[in-house]
Every structure is written in structure tokens, then in C-alpha cells.
Amino acid sequence: MAEVSAKGGSLLRFSRISTHGETPLFSRGRLGDGQPLCFPLVPFGNRLRDNGFNFAGTVYKLSANTATDPLYLHGDGWLGSWTVLARSRNALSLEYRHDAAGPYHYHAEQRFALSDRELTVSLSVTNRGERALPYGLGLHPFFPLTKRTVLTFAAERYWLQDAAFLPLRSEPVRGSMDFSRGRSPAGGWMNTEFEGWTGRAEIVWPETNSHLVIEADPIFSKCMVFVSSRKFDPTYEDDYFCFEPMTHGVDGHHRPGLAGLVPLQPGEILQGSCRFAVA
């Protein structure tokens, strides 16, 4: 079962229904119902250093878009109002048009398709501006975190961050950063970008006999793992974490090769899909 809100184009519910009742597969724990449990990252995700960038010889500036972070965060789609394009019993399409002040002018579409055992989320962005700019896509789902939760995925490198949560340098995946054989994401603060992700991840919750497989299109070659802390969020109860498929790295505008961001000419489209399947 899935429930979608036009506010932020976000999922408010994704659950497995069985003879034992409803088991949430997306969750923000004690924060309860009505919270965004998965939202789109468009025209790019995460933070932007100094709220500006230089592209093709032109300097562009953006403004902080939340009251809690000094940096422009996660794009605009998660804060905007989306419009229904089409709906049926098992599918829903939404669109978002961004023409506000700032360098990015674009049209985004999101499609949710639900089958008996799988939710597919497809996201696209079209550059509606007058010049080329770097674009990226991502999804930001929240998952239940229990004492026995196991997260499994393979990646090549991870990025260390500075105090502003911006990338410093990358290291080979090893030790506590190696999830390839499966381990708990619990254990303290984590806000880590992984690159060279294979596009597949698995989450197992033994307490509810639940097993979720995440498969993303090859364009999603990076991912973020986020585990909050009470120092960052005093209300946090160690009861959720995030695993975020991304097409690009944090602050890609300032990294060599744009770290996966794609320069789109006016009218060009960037698109990709992620599938969340109950195993």
C-alpha cells in the first residue's frame, strides 16, 4: 500500500499488507503519520557550498531554502506543490514546474507505480531555462531502524565530510563503512556519500520478517546513508535511517567532472527509476 501527497511530491506511506496486518517499509519512527517518508531531490540533492557555483564562465547564486540550514538543501521539489497529471488504481503521475527566482527553471515529473510486491518511483527533470546548467536526481526515503535491522549494499569509496556536511576527501570502502556483507546502520551519526554503488541494496527487519530490495537504474551510481543523532536532532529516537539513491555526489558543482551532475541544454531531459520490492 502506498499513499502520496502533492505537497513536496512525497510518499506518506509505503507498507506491506499481510494477514498479520500492516507493516511499514518506509518510516520516520516516533514522528508518526503524516510525515514525508520519501521525497524527490531535484534539480539536484544535498548541499551546495557557499550557495553558489561557477559554470561555463558564469557565476550563479542560490539562497538557503530552509530555516534550519544555512546552505541550499535538496533542491526545490521537496518543498513545492506538485500537480496530478494522471491517476489510476495502481499508478499516479505528478508534475512540478519551477520558475521562481534563481538560475534553475525546470519541469519535473514523478510517477509512482504499485504492484503486489513492488513500488517503482520514476523521476525526470527537463531544463526549461535559456542556458545549460548541471542537473541531478535523487530520492530520499526513510526506513525503520530496529535493533536487528541489516543493510546490505556494495560500493567502492566513501567521502569524509567537514563540519558543514560538505565533502573533504574520499577513502576506499572498508571496516565500518563496508556494508557489502550486511550490517546494522545503527551505532551513531552517519551522513555519508558512497560512490561506485552497484545500484542494488537490501534491508532486512527480522522483527517483522520483512525484506526489501532496492534496485536503481545505472544512472544512480551513488548513494547516501543518513543516521541522525540527538546532537543534530534532539527529538531523534534511533528509530529510522535513510538510504538515498543519487545520480551525483554532494556539492558536485565544485568537484572535478561535476561528480555525476549532468549539464542539460535547454529542453534536454534527465530521468531514472528506482524500484522497492518486497522479497
N, C-alpha and C positions, 0 to 999 in steps of 0.2 A: 504494500500500500504506500502511496506517495501523495503528498499534499504540497502544492506550490503557491507562493504568494507573488503577486505582481510587484509588491514593494521589494525592490532590490533584486527581482528575478530569482528569488531564493526558495529553496526547499524548506518547508516547515516540518515535514515528516517523511521518513522512509523506514518502513518496518516490515518484518516478516510476520505473516499471519498463519497460525497453525492451530491444531486442536487444543494447544496449551494457551492460546490467546495471542496477544500482540507482543512482539519482541523488537524494540527499536534497534535499527542498524546505524542510524545517524542519531547523535545525541549531544546535548551540552549539559548533561547531568542534572544537578540540583537547580540549575537555572530554569528548568521546566519547559512547559509547552509554550508555543508562540515565538520561540527564538529562531533566527535564521540558522539552519543546520547545514546548508551548503549554498554558497553564493558564487557568482561568476567574477572572474578577475579580468577586466577589460577597461581600457585598451592595453593595460599591462598590469602585473601584480607586484605586490610588496612595496618597498620604499624606494624613493628617488633622492639621491644625495643632493643636498642644497636646493631641493625643489626646482632644479633646472638642469639643462643639458645643452650641448653644442652638437648640432647635426648638420652636415653639409655646409659648414661655414656660418650657420645662423644659430644664435643663442635663443633658447626657449625657456620660459619660466612658467611654473605652475604654483598653486597655492595649497597650503595644508588644507585637507578636506575633512578632518575630524577635530574634535576639541581635545582629544587625548594624546595626539601625536604631532610633533612639530613638522613632520615630513608628509608629503603627499603619499597616501597609503592605498594600495589595492585598486587604484583606478576609480572610475565613476559608476560603473554598472551596479555595484552592490548598494549604492546609496540612491539610485534613481528609481523612477517609476516605469515599469515595463507595460506594454500593451499586448493583449491577446491577439494573435494572428489567426490561430486555428485551434480547435479542441475536439477531442473525441473521448471515448470511454477510457482509452489506454494511452493517449498521446496529447501533448499540449505544446504549442509553439508561441513564444513571446518575442517581442522586439523592443529595442531601446534606441532612441535617437539622441545623440549628444551634440548640441550646437551652442553650448554655453561658452563664456569667455575662456580663452586659453588656446593652446596650439592644436589640440585634438578635436576634430569634428568627424564623427563616425556614426555608423549604423550597426548595431549588434543584434544578433538573433540567437535564441536559445530554444532547443527542442528537447522535451522530455518524453521518452517512450518507455512504457512499463509492460513487461510480460510477466508470466507466472513467477519467474525466478530472477529477473534481471531488470535493472533500470539503466537506460542509456541516456546520457546527457551530452548533447551536441551544441557546440558554441562556435559562432563565427563573428567576425568583425570586418566591415568594409570601410576603407578610408574615404570619407566624403569631404575631405579638405581640399585645398588647392595645391598642396605640395606633398612630396613624400615625407613620411615620418616613420620611426620604428614602432612596431606594434607587437604585442604578445598576448597570450591567452593563458588562463588557468582556472582551476576550480578549487574551492576552499571548503571541503566537507569536515564536519566534526563527528568523531566517533566515540562510543562509550569506552571508558577506561576502567577496567576492573583489576583486581589483584592478580588475575591469571591471564589477562589479555596477552596475546602473542602477535607481533607484527613481523612479517617476513617480506623483504624485497632486496634486490641486488642493485648496487650502484658502484661506480668506480672511485669517485672522490667526494669529499665534503668540504664546506667552506667555514672557516673560523670568522667570527664577527667582532666588530668593535662595540663600544657602549651604545651607539645609536642603531645597532642591529644591521649594520652595513658590512659588506664582505671585506675581509682583510687579505686572506690567502687560502689556497686550497691544500688539502692533505689527502693522501691515499686513504681509502676506507679501511679501517682496522679497529680492533679492540671493541670498545663500547659503541663505536659508530658503525659496526658491521652488523646488519640485520639479515644477512643472506641465509643464515641458518635458523632464523626466527628467535626473537627475544621480546621481552616486555619493553614498551616505550616509557614505562613509569620510571621514576628514580630521580626526578628533578628537572629543572629548566632545560628546555631544548628548543631552539629556533634555528634549525639547520637546513641549509640547502645542500642537496645531493645532486651530482651530475653524473652522466653516464648511466642513468636509470634504464632498466630493461623495458619499462612500460607495464610491468606486472607486479602486483603486491597482494598479499593475503593477510587477513586479520581473523584470528580465532578467539572466541569467547567461550571457554569451557563451561562457565557457569550457566549459560543459556543454550549450550550445544549449538552455537551459531558459528558460521564460517563464511566470510565474504571475500570474494576475489575481485580485485580491481584490475582492469585491463584498459590501457590508454593507447591511442594512436601514436605512431612513431614520433610525431611532432612534439609530443610531451616527453622530452628526453631528460627532464629534470623534475625534482620533487622537493617539497619542503616537509619536514616533520616539526610540529609545534607541540610542546608540552608546557603549559603555563606554570606559574608558581605564585605563592601568596605574596611574595615581594613585588611581583609585577601586577598581580590582581588579587587584592585581599579577599575577594569572595571565592577564589578558586578552591575546589574541594578534591582535587586529584581524581576527577571523575570523567574527564574527557581529554582527547588529544586530537590533533589534526594531521592528516596526510594529504598533501596538496599537489596534484599533478600540474606541472608547469611547462610551458614551451621555452622558457627563458630563465636566466638567473637573476638574482636580486641586484638591483641597480645596474642592469645591463647597459643602460645608456652610457655609463662611464667605464665599461670593461672592453677589452680587446674583442673585436668581432661582434660586439653588441650582445654577447653571451646568449645567443638564441633569439633575440628580438629580430623581427623581420621588417626591413624597410618596405612599406607598401606605397606604391604610386597611387594617385587619385583613382578611385574606382576598383582597386585591387582588393582581394578578399583573403583573409587568413581564417582557417577553420580546423576543427578537430573534435573528436568524440572520446568520451570515457564511459566504460561500462562497469557497473557494480552488480555482480552476480552472486546469488546465494548458492553456495556449494553444497 
